[in-house]
Structure formats: structure tokens, C-alpha cells
Amino acid sequence: MEDMIIAVVAIFFTIGIPVLAMATHFALRPLVRDLAEALGPMKRDRERIARLTERIEQLEGESRERGELLDQLAEAELFRRQLEEHTGGETPRDLT
């Protein structure tokens, strides 16, 4: 009887505990990793970086729009100067 108990305990310790440990490891590993990411500073950093990226893209877009407006204004000013040269200094309002 004692030999049988020793054999069962030996089999449990050599096979059962490693199998149980591996099952627990594979079952809990994703859960622990997700919890660590959700509670850790990495998620806040990623969110902050995403917000900053959006703000930078918005600022770049506004800068591009301002540059285009400045180009249009420069073209309009050049056109006005050329028009004044051709009309002898008179503006279109003076011609009417």
C-alpha cells in the first residue's frame, strides 16, 4: 500500500505539477500582460504620443494652408504691380 502511495505521489510530482504549471502559465500569461499594459505607464505614453502626433499633423496642415495663402497674396500683389505698370499707375477703380 505504501509503495502504491509513493508511486502515485512520484507520478504526480513528475508529471502532474509540470503540466499544471504549464497550463497556468499559458492561461494566465496573456491576462497578466494585458493587465500590465492597461495599468502601466506605457499605455498613457502611447496615448500621449498619439495625441501629440495628431496635434503635429494639425499644425503642419495649418502651416501648409498659411503658406498657400501667402503664395496667393504674393501672386496677387505681383499681378497688381504689373497691372499698375501697364495702366500707368492707375488702378482699375480709377479707370471707371
Backbone torsions as a table, in degrees:
resi	resn	phi	psi	omega
1	MET	NA	-44.3	179.2
2	GLU	-64.5	-36.2	178.4
3	ASP	-63.1	-37.2	179.6
4	MET	-68.4	-41.5	178.9
5	ILE	-64.8	-41.9	178.9
6	ILE	-63.9	-40.6	179.1
7	ALA	-65.1	-43.0	179.8
8	VAL	-65.5	-43.7	179.1
9	VAL	-64.7	-41.9	179.2
10	ALA	-63.1	-44.4	178.5
11	ILE	-63.8	-41.3	179.6
12	PHE	-61.5	-45.0	-178.6
13	PHE	-71.5	-31.7	-178.1
14	THR	-84.6	-29.3	-177.3
15	ILE	-115.4	-47.0	-172.2
16	GLY	-65.7	-48.2	-177.2
17	ILE	-66.9	-45.8	176.3
18	PRO	-60.7	-39.1	178.0
19	VAL	-64.8	-43.2	178.1
20	LEU	-63.1	-41.6	179.3
21	ALA	-65.7	-42.4	179.2
22	MET	-65.3	-42.4	178.6
23	ALA	-62.3	-43.4	178.6
24	THR	-65.0	-41.6	179.8
25	HIS	-60.0	-50.4	-177.5
26	PHE	-71.5	-27.2	179.5
27	ALA	-79.1	-39.8	-175.1
28	LEU	-92.0	-18.9	-176.2
29	ARG	-58.0	-50.4	178.8
30	PRO	-63.5	-36.7	179.6
31	LEU	-64.6	-45.7	-179.8
32	VAL	-65.8	-40.7	179.4
33	ARG	-64.0	-43.7	178.5
34	ASP	-64.2	-40.9	177.8
35	LEU	-65.0	-41.1	179.5
36	ALA	-64.3	-39.7	177.9
37	GLU	-68.2	-40.5	-177.4
38	ALA	-69.4	-37.0	-177.2
39	LEU	-92.8	-16.2	-174.4
40	GLY	-82.9	170.6	-178.8
41	PRO	-72.3	-16.5	-177.8
42	MET	-62.3	-39.4	-179.4
43	LYS	-65.9	-42.6	178.4
44	ARG	-63.0	-40.2	178.9
45	ASP	-63.9	-42.0	179.1
46	ARG	-64.6	-40.9	178.2
47	GLU	-64.7	-41.9	179.1
48	ARG	-64.3	-41.8	178.8
49	ILE	-64.6	-39.9	178.6
50	ALA	-63.8	-42.3	178.3
51	ARG	-64.9	-42.2	179.0
52	LEU	-64.9	-37.4	177.2
53	THR	-62.7	-43.7	177.5
54	GLU	-61.5	-43.3	180.0
55	ARG	-64.3	-40.1	178.8
56	ILE	-64.2	-42.8	178.2
57	GLU	-62.3	-40.4	178.4
58	GLN	-64.2	-45.3	178.7
59	LEU	-63.4	-39.2	177.4
60	GLU	-63.6	-40.4	177.9
61	GLY	-63.2	-44.1	177.8
62	GLU	-63.8	-39.6	178.8
63	SER	-64.2	-41.4	177.8
64	ARG	-62.1	-43.2	178.8
65	GLU	-62.6	-43.0	178.7
66	ARG	-63.8	-40.2	177.2
67	GLY	-61.9	-41.5	178.2
68	GLU	-64.8	-41.1	177.7
69	LEU	-63.6	-41.1	177.3
70	LEU	-63.4	-39.8	176.5
71	ASP	-62.3	-42.2	178.5
72	GLN	-63.8	-42.1	178.1
73	LEU	-63.8	-40.2	178.6
74	ALA	-63.9	-41.5	177.8
75	GLU	-64.4	-41.2	179.4
76	ALA	-64.9	-41.2	178.6
77	GLU	-64.9	-41.2	177.5
78	LEU	-63.1	-43.0	178.6
79	PHE	-62.5	-42.1	179.5
80	ARG	-62.3	-42.3	179.5
81	ARG	-65.2	-42.8	178.6
82	GLN	-64.5	-38.8	179.1
83	LEU	-64.9	-41.2	178.0
84	GLU	-65.0	-37.0	178.0
85	GLU	-64.0	-40.5	-177.2
86	HIS	-74.7	-30.0	-177.6
87	THR	-96.6	3.9	177.5
88	GLY	77.8	31.4	177.8
89	GLY	90.9	-5.1	178.4
90	GLU	-87.1	140.8	176.5
91	THR	-89.5	162.9	179.2
92	PRO	-57.9	-26.9	178.8
93	ARG	-69.9	-35.1	-179.7
94	ASP	-71.8	-24.7	-177.3
95	LEU	-75.5	-20.9	-177.1
96	THR	-83.8	NA	NA
